[in-house]
Amino acid sequence: MTDAPAHGFDTLQIHAGARPDPATGARQTPIYQTTAYVFRDADHAAALFNLQEVGFIYSRLTNPTVAVLQERIATLEGGVGAVCCSSGHAAQIMALFPLMMPGNNVVVSTRLYGGTVTQFTHTIKRFGWNAKFVDFDDLDAVKAACDDQTRAVFCEAIANPGGYITDLDAISAIADEAGVPLIVDNTSATPYLCRPIEHGATLVVHSTTKYLTGNGTVTGGCVVDSGKFDWSASDKFPSLSAPEPAYHGLKFHETFGALAFTFHGIAIGLRDLGMTMNPQAAHYTLMGTETLSLRMDRHVENAMKIAEWLENDPRVDYVTYAGLKSSPYNKRVEKICPRGAGGLFTFAVKGGYEACVKLVNSLEIFSHVANLGDTRSLIIHSASTTHRQLTEEQQVAAGAAPEVVRVSIGTENADDLIADLDQALAKATA
């Protein structure tokens, strides 16, 4: 559990959760590369397995390196606890797992990462769950989509790929009225630019692969628990409010209070789904978080400069960056993301699909990869890659139309990036 932050973000991103190693005095968090931990005695082991004592049993469940990262991300997000796992996709399943039963649904935004759209359209049906896709700018439609079987509302703070900003306050009010948690994917914004819990989110999920790590080395995910939802207010969430057979009838919410979701995520979610983050990945991500604010400031600065340049280029049809005054989402920046609109957006190339392909193939500094949030500037043509499995209608709804490319602006020299785009656009539209 994390205490209320007593320090600024720049300090917390370095120190939260980390203490000198008690055995060696090592200042950087060690990589505890071990599968299991020796119990003091039989009573100690029994207490751990009964959830009567907090400690380390087996690294599928808990690991000291991962525990530091969990505390750090929870602190930065303003949550009470967090569970790290193997990827952002794993984090989404981990977030839904305690909430959903066969026949239940989740109301989700149409503006989501393509892999998430596929996961919610097809994969979760194998659990007997369903997703209702709604334009989250249409608040009446979101409200109408919530029914007796709805167990969560899901959106992205800054939507991938378009960089659209969600009105989290309005959406959280709808979720509250429906008596269900709001889950916000904060990957593209990070807690430096946006803190969804302050806007009513119950749970926050991350692909730590992206900005939190920032160097393109490891995959990971995280679910942050706000600790503010009353899981016992209705009979909708029996996994958290009703007796748990695997723990002799223990009731997670009654026993653990604000930390009920976090303890369930470890004791049930990681135990049974096994979506574990390895300690090496946690170590790389911990090092990445230490420079998060510095990097995000540069991402935002570069993105703004490049978006303005692209918007004024006759070879470009439109730019979706919310930081631009022309964006319909610009008015939400100050409220939802007061430090800036992030480093992710799309732009449409005149010449359509083929021009986009030529553009991608002509760039020299930008890397053509299926990732975002790196210090390196990245580009991808979503319609032929990350959103390829979607229909054209779904692609357009998600902001990944055939004539659109997505850019993740890095921390390089902005003038160099503009020059690279300039020469590639010349070739693409010749």
C-alpha positions as CSV (number, residue, x, y, z in Angstrom):
1,M,0.0,0.0,0.0
2,T,1.2,3.5,-0.8
3,D,1.0,6.5,1.4
4,A,-0.2,9.9,0.1
5,P,2.7,11.4,-1.9
6,A,4.7,13.8,0.3
7,H,7.1,14.7,-2.6
8,G,6.9,16.0,-6.1
9,F,6.5,13.8,-9.2
10,D,10.2,14.1,-10.2
11,T,11.3,12.8,-6.8
12,L,8.7,10.0,-6.6
13,Q,9.5,8.6,-10.0
14,I,13.0,7.9,-8.7
15,H,12.5,7.0,-5.1
16,A,8.9,5.6,-4.7
17,G,9.0,2.0,-3.5
18,A,12.8,1.8,-3.6
19,R,15.1,1.5,-0.6
20,P,18.7,0.5,-0.2
21,D,19.1,-3.3,-0.2
22,P,19.2,-4.3,3.5
23,A,21.6,-7.1,2.9
24,T,24.2,-5.3,0.7
25,G,23.4,-1.6,0.8
26,A,23.0,-1.6,-3.0
27,R,21.3,1.7,-3.9
28,Q,19.8,0.5,-7.2
29,T,17.0,-2.1,-6.8
30,P,18.6,-5.5,-7.2
31,I,17.2,-8.0,-9.7
32,Y,15.9,-10.8,-7.5
33,Q,16.3,-13.6,-10.1
34,T,14.8,-16.4,-8.1
35,T,11.7,-18.6,-8.4
36,A,11.0,-19.3,-4.7
37,Y,11.7,-18.0,-1.2
38,V,12.6,-19.9,2.0
39,F,10.0,-19.9,4.7
40,R,11.0,-19.2,8.3
41,D,9.0,-22.3,9.5
42,A,5.8,-24.2,8.8
43,D,3.6,-21.6,10.6
44,H,5.1,-18.8,8.5
45,A,4.4,-20.7,5.3
46,A,0.8,-21.4,6.3
47,A,0.2,-17.8,7.2
48,L,1.5,-16.7,3.7
49,F,-0.7,-19.2,1.9
50,N,-3.7,-18.2,4.0
51,L,-3.2,-14.5,3.1
52,Q,-2.8,-13.8,6.8
53,E,0.7,-12.4,6.3
54,V,2.2,-10.5,3.4
55,G,5.5,-11.8,2.0
56,F,7.1,-13.8,-0.8
57,I,6.2,-17.3,-1.8
58,Y,6.9,-17.9,-5.4
59,S,7.8,-15.5,-8.2
60,R,4.7,-16.2,-10.3
61,L,2.9,-14.3,-7.5
62,T,5.3,-11.9,-5.9
63,N,8.9,-10.9,-6.4
64,P,10.9,-8.1,-4.6
65,T,12.0,-6.4,-7.8
66,V,8.5,-6.4,-9.2
67,A,7.1,-5.3,-5.9
68,V,9.2,-2.1,-6.0
69,L,7.8,-1.3,-9.5
70,Q,4.3,-2.0,-8.4
71,E,4.6,0.5,-5.5
72,R,6.2,3.1,-7.7
73,I,3.6,3.0,-10.4
74,A,0.8,3.0,-7.8
75,T,2.3,6.0,-6.1
76,L,2.7,7.9,-9.4
77,E,-0.9,7.2,-10.3
78,G,-2.3,8.0,-6.9
79,G,-3.5,4.5,-6.3
80,V,-3.4,2.2,-3.2
81,G,-1.8,-0.7,-4.9
82,A,-0.8,-2.2,-8.2
83,V,-0.2,-5.6,-9.9
84,C,2.4,-5.9,-12.6
85,C,2.1,-8.5,-15.3
86,S,3.6,-9.7,-18.5
87,S,2.2,-7.2,-21.0
88,G,-0.4,-4.5,-21.6
89,H,-2.8,-7.0,-23.0
90,A,-2.3,-9.2,-19.9
91,A,-3.1,-6.1,-17.8
92,Q,-6.5,-5.7,-19.5
93,I,-7.5,-9.3,-18.9
94,M,-6.2,-9.0,-15.3
95,A,-8.3,-5.9,-14.8
96,L,-11.5,-7.6,-16.1
97,F,-11.0,-11.0,-14.6
98,P,-12.3,-10.2,-11.1
99,L,-15.3,-8.3,-12.5
100,M,-16.7,-10.5,-15.2
101,M,-18.7,-13.7,-15.4
102,P,-20.1,-15.4,-18.5
103,G,-22.9,-13.2,-20.0
104,N,-21.5,-10.0,-18.6
105,N,-20.3,-7.1,-20.8
106,V,-17.9,-4.2,-20.8
107,V,-18.8,-0.9,-22.5
108,V,-15.7,0.2,-24.4
109,S,-14.7,3.2,-26.6
110,T,-14.4,2.7,-30.3
111,R,-11.1,4.7,-30.1
112,L,-8.7,2.0,-28.9
113,Y,-5.5,0.4,-30.0
114,G,-6.2,-2.1,-32.7
115,G,-5.0,-5.1,-30.7
116,T,-7.4,-4.1,-27.9
117,V,-10.3,-3.9,-30.4
118,T,-9.5,-7.4,-31.5
119,Q,-9.1,-8.7,-28.0
120,F,-12.5,-7.3,-27.0
121,T,-14.2,-8.2,-30.2
122,H,-13.1,-11.8,-30.4
123,T,-10.9,-13.1,-27.6
124,I,-12.9,-12.2,-24.6
125,K,-15.9,-14.0,-26.1
126,R,-14.1,-17.3,-25.2
127,F,-14.6,-16.4,-21.6
128,G,-18.3,-15.8,-22.3
129,W,-17.8,-12.0,-22.0
130,N,-18.9,-9.4,-24.4
131,A,-17.9,-5.8,-25.4
132,K,-20.2,-3.0,-26.5
133,F,-18.3,-0.5,-28.7
134,V,-19.5,3.1,-28.4
135,D,-18.3,6.5,-29.5
136,F,-17.3,8.0,-26.1
137,D,-17.9,11.5,-27.4
138,D,-21.6,10.5,-27.5
139,L,-22.3,10.5,-23.8
140,D,-25.9,9.5,-24.3
141,A,-24.9,6.5,-26.3
142,V,-22.4,5.5,-23.5
143,K,-25.1,5.8,-20.9
144,A,-27.6,3.8,-23.0
145,A,-25.1,1.0,-23.6
146,C,-24.8,0.3,-19.8
147,D,-27.3,-2.4,-18.8
148,D,-27.9,-4.9,-16.0
149,Q,-25.1,-7.1,-17.3
150,T,-22.5,-4.3,-17.6
151,R,-19.6,-4.8,-15.2
152,A,-17.1,-2.1,-16.4
153,V,-16.5,0.8,-18.7
154,F,-13.2,1.0,-20.6
155,C,-11.4,3.7,-22.5
156,E,-7.9,5.2,-23.1
157,A,-7.0,8.6,-21.6
158,I,-5.1,9.5,-24.8
159,A,-6.4,7.1,-27.5
160,N,-4.0,5.2,-29.7
161,P,-3.5,5.8,-32.6
162,G,-5.1,9.3,-33.0
163,G,-4.1,10.9,-29.8
164,Y,-7.7,11.8,-29.0
165,I,-8.4,12.8,-25.3
166,T,-11.3,11.2,-23.5
167,D,-13.5,13.3,-21.2
168,L,-12.8,11.1,-18.2
169,D,-14.9,13.2,-15.8
170,A,-18.0,12.7,-17.9
171,I,-17.4,9.0,-18.5
172,S,-16.7,8.3,-14.9
173,A,-20.0,10.0,-13.9
174,I,-21.8,7.6,-16.2
175,A,-19.9,4.6,-14.8
176,D,-20.8,5.7,-11.2
177,E,-24.4,6.0,-12.1
178,A,-24.3,2.5,-13.5
179,G,-22.6,1.2,-10.4
180,V,-19.6,-0.1,-12.3
181,P,-15.9,0.7,-12.3
182,L,-14.2,2.9,-15.0
183,I,-11.0,1.3,-16.3
184,V,-8.7,3.7,-18.1
185,D,-5.7,2.7,-20.2
186,N,-3.2,5.4,-19.4
187,T,-0.4,4.0,-21.5
188,S,-0.2,6.9,-24.0
189,A,-0.4,9.7,-21.4
190,T,1.5,8.2,-18.4
191,P,0.7,9.5,-14.9
192,Y,3.0,12.5,-15.6
193,L,0.5,13.9,-18.2
194,C,-2.8,12.4,-16.8
195,R,-3.9,10.9,-13.5
196,P,-7.2,9.2,-14.3
197,I,-8.0,8.3,-10.7
198,E,-8.3,12.1,-10.0
199,H,-11.0,12.1,-12.8
200,G,-13.0,9.2,-11.3
201,A,-11.3,6.1,-12.6
202,T,-11.4,3.0,-10.5
203,L,-8.7,1.1,-12.2
204,V,-5.8,2.3,-14.4
205,V,-4.0,-0.1,-16.8
206,H,-0.7,0.4,-18.5
207,S,1.5,-1.3,-21.1
208,T,4.7,-0.5,-19.3
209,T,6.4,-1.6,-22.5
210,K,5.8,1.9,-23.8
211,Y,6.6,5.3,-22.1
212,L,7.1,4.0,-18.6
213,T,10.1,1.9,-19.8
214,G,10.8,4.3,-22.7
215,N,13.7,2.4,-24.3
216,G,12.1,-0.4,-26.2
217,T,13.7,-3.3,-24.3
218,V,11.0,-5.2,-22.4
219,T,7.3,-5.9,-22.4
220,G,5.2,-5.5,-19.3
221,G,1.8,-4.4,-18.0
222,C,0.3,-3.0,-14.8
223,V,-3.1,-2.7,-13.2
224,V,-3.4,0.2,-10.6
225,D,-6.2,0.0,-8.0
226,S,-7.6,3.4,-6.8
227,G,-9.0,1.7,-3.7
228,K,-12.1,3.9,-3.9
229,F,-14.7,1.5,-5.3
230,D,-17.3,-0.2,-3.0
231,W,-17.2,-3.8,-4.3
232,S,-19.9,-4.8,-1.8
233,A,-22.4,-2.2,-2.7
234,S,-24.2,-4.7,-5.0
235,D,-24.1,-8.3,-5.9
236,K,-22.4,-7.5,-9.2
237,F,-18.9,-8.5,-8.1
238,P,-19.0,-11.7,-6.2
239,S,-15.3,-12.5,-6.8
240,L,-14.5,-9.6,-4.5
241,S,-17.5,-9.4,-2.2
242,A,-18.6,-13.1,-1.8
243,P,-16.8,-15.9,0.0
244,E,-13.8,-17.3,-2.0
245,P,-13.8,-21.1,-1.9
246,A,-10.0,-21.3,-2.6
247,Y,-9.4,-19.4,0.7
248,H,-11.9,-21.1,3.0
249,G,-14.6,-18.6,2.4
250,L,-12.5,-15.4,2.8
251,K,-14.2,-12.3,1.5
252,F,-11.6,-10.1,-0.3
253,H,-13.4,-6.8,0.2
254,E,-14.5,-7.5,3.7
255,T,-10.9,-8.6,4.6
256,F,-8.7,-6.3,2.7
257,G,-10.9,-3.2,2.3
258,A,-9.4,-0.7,-0.2
259,L,-6.8,-3.2,-1.2
260,A,-9.3,-5.9,-2.1
261,F,-8.7,-5.7,-5.9
262,T,-4.9,-5.7,-5.5
263,F,-4.8,-8.7,-3.3
264,H,-7.3,-10.5,-5.6
265,G,-5.1,-9.7,-8.6
266,I,-2.1,-11.4,-7.0
267,A,-3.7,-14.2,-5.0
268,I,-6.2,-15.3,-7.7
269,G,-5.2,-13.5,-11.0
270,L,-1.5,-14.2,-11.0
271,R,-1.9,-17.5,-9.3
272,D,-4.3,-18.9,-11.9
273,L,-3.7,-16.9,-15.1
274,G,0.1,-16.8,-14.6
275,M,0.6,-13.6,-16.5
276,T,3.7,-12.8,-14.5
277,M,6.2,-10.0,-15.1
278,N,9.8,-11.2,-14.8
279,P,12.2,-9.4,-12.5
280,Q,14.6,-8.4,-15.4
281,A,11.7,-6.6,-17.1
282,A,10.8,-4.9,-13.8
283,H,14.4,-3.7,-13.4
284,Y,14.5,-2.1,-16.9
285,T,11.1,-0.4,-16.3
286,L,12.3,0.9,-12.9
287,M,15.2,2.5,-14.6
288,G,12.9,4.0,-17.3
289,T,10.6,5.6,-14.7
290,E,13.5,7.5,-13.3
291,T,13.5,9.8,-16.3
292,L,9.8,9.7,-17.2
293,S,9.0,13.4,-16.6
294,L,12.1,14.6,-18.5
295,R,11.3,12.4,-21.5
296,M,7.6,13.3,-21.5
297,D,8.3,17.0,-21.5
298,R,10.5,16.5,-24.6
299,H,8.0,14.2,-26.3
300,V,5.3,16.9,-25.9
301,E,7.6,19.7,-27.1
302,N,8.7,17.8,-30.2
303,A,5.2,16.5,-31.0
304,M,3.8,20.0,-30.9
305,K,6.4,21.4,-33.2
306,I,6.1,18.6,-35.7
307,A,2.3,18.6,-35.6
308,E,2.2,22.3,-36.4
309,W,4.6,21.8,-39.3
310,L,2.6,18.9,-40.7
311,E,-0.7,20.8,-40.4
312,N,0.7,23.5,-42.6
313,D,2.2,21.1,-45.2
314,P,0.1,20.9,-48.4
315,R,1.0,17.2,-48.8
316,V,-0.9,16.4,-45.6
317,D,-4.7,16.3,-45.4
318,Y,-5.1,16.6,-41.7
319,V,-3.3,16.0,-38.3
320,T,-5.1,14.6,-35.2
321,Y,-2.8,16.0,-32.5
322,A,-4.9,17.3,-29.6
323,G,-2.3,20.0,-28.8
324,L,-3.3,21.8,-32.0
325,K,-5.8,24.6,-31.6
326,S,-7.6,23.2,-34.6
327,S,-8.3,19.9,-32.8
328,P,-11.8,19.3,-31.4
329,Y,-10.1,17.8,-28.4
330,N,-7.8,20.8,-27.7
331,K,-10.2,22.1,-25.0
332,R,-9.7,18.9,-23.0
333,V,-6.0,19.1,-22.8
334,E,-5.9,21.6,-19.9
335,K,-8.5,19.6,-17.9
336,I,-7.3,16.0,-18.6
337,C,-3.7,16.4,-19.6
338,P,-2.5,19.8,-18.2
339,R,1.2,19.1,-19.0
340,G,0.6,18.4,-22.6
341,A,-1.2,16.2,-25.2
342,G,1.5,13.5,-25.4
343,G,3.7,12.4,-28.2
344,L,1.3,10.2,-30.2
345,F,-0.9,11.3,-33.1
346,T,-1.8,10.5,-36.7
347,F,-1.8,12.4,-40.0
348,A,-3.4,11.7,-43.3
349,V,-1.2,11.7,-46.4
350,K,-2.6,12.9,-49.7
351,G,-2.4,10.0,-52.1
352,G,-4.0,7.5,-49.7
353,Y,-2.9,4.0,-48.8
354,E,0.0,3.8,-51.4
355,A,1.4,7.2,-50.4
356,C,1.5,6.0,-46.8
357,V,3.4,2.9,-47.7
358,K,5.9,5.0,-49.7
359,L,6.3,7.4,-46.8
360,V,7.0,4.7,-44.3
361,N,9.6,3.1,-46.7
362,S,11.3,6.5,-47.3
363,L,12.0,7.6,-43.8
364,E,15.5,7.4,-42.4
365,I,15.4,8.6,-38.7
366,F,11.9,7.3,-37.9
367,S,11.8,3.6,-37.2
368,H,9.1,1.5,-38.8
369,V,8.0,-0.6,-35.8
370,A,4.9,-1.8,-34.0
371,N,5.5,0.1,-30.8
372,L,5.2,3.5,-29.3
373,G,6.6,5.5,-26.4
374,D,10.2,5.0,-27.3
375,T,12.9,7.6,-27.1
376,R,13.3,7.0,-30.8
377,S,10.7,8.4,-33.2
378,L,8.5,5.6,-34.6
379,I,6.0,5.4,-37.4
380,I,3.5,2.8,-38.6
381,H,0.8,2.5,-41.2
382,S,-1.9,1.1,-38.9
383,A,-4.3,0.0,-41.6
384,S,-1.8,-2.5,-43.0
385,T,-0.4,-3.6,-39.6
386,T,-1.8,-3.1,-36.1
387,H,-5.3,-2.5,-37.3
388,R,-5.1,-4.9,-40.3
389,Q,-7.5,-7.4,-38.8
390,L,-10.3,-4.8,-38.5
391,T,-12.8,-3.9,-41.1
392,E,-12.4,-0.6,-42.8
393,E,-15.3,0.8,-40.9
394,Q,-13.6,-0.3,-37.6
395,Q,-10.3,1.2,-38.8
396,V,-12.0,4.6,-39.5
397,A,-13.8,4.5,-36.1
398,A,-10.5,3.8,-34.4
399,G,-8.7,6.6,-36.2
400,A,-6.7,4.3,-38.4
401,A,-8.1,4.9,-41.8
402,P,-6.2,3.6,-44.9
403,E,-4.7,7.1,-45.7
404,V,-3.4,7.6,-42.1
405,V,-0.1,6.9,-40.5
406,R,0.6,7.0,-36.8
407,V,3.7,8.6,-35.4
408,S,5.2,8.3,-31.9
409,I,7.5,11.4,-31.6
410,G,10.7,10.7,-29.8
411,T,13.3,12.8,-28.0
412,E,15.6,13.5,-30.9
413,N,16.2,17.0,-32.4
414,A,12.8,18.2,-33.7
415,D,14.4,19.9,-36.8
416,D,16.0,16.6,-37.8
417,L,12.7,14.8,-37.6
418,I,11.0,17.5,-39.7
419,A,13.7,17.2,-42.3
420,D,13.2,13.5,-42.4
421,L,9.5,13.8,-42.8
422,D,10.0,16.4,-45.5
423,Q,12.1,14.3,-47.7
424,A,9.9,11.2,-47.2
425,L,6.7,13.2,-48.0
426,A,8.4,14.4,-51.2
427,K,9.0,10.9,-52.4
428,A,5.6,9.6,-51.2
429,T,3.6,12.3,-53.0
430,A,5.8,12.8,-56.1
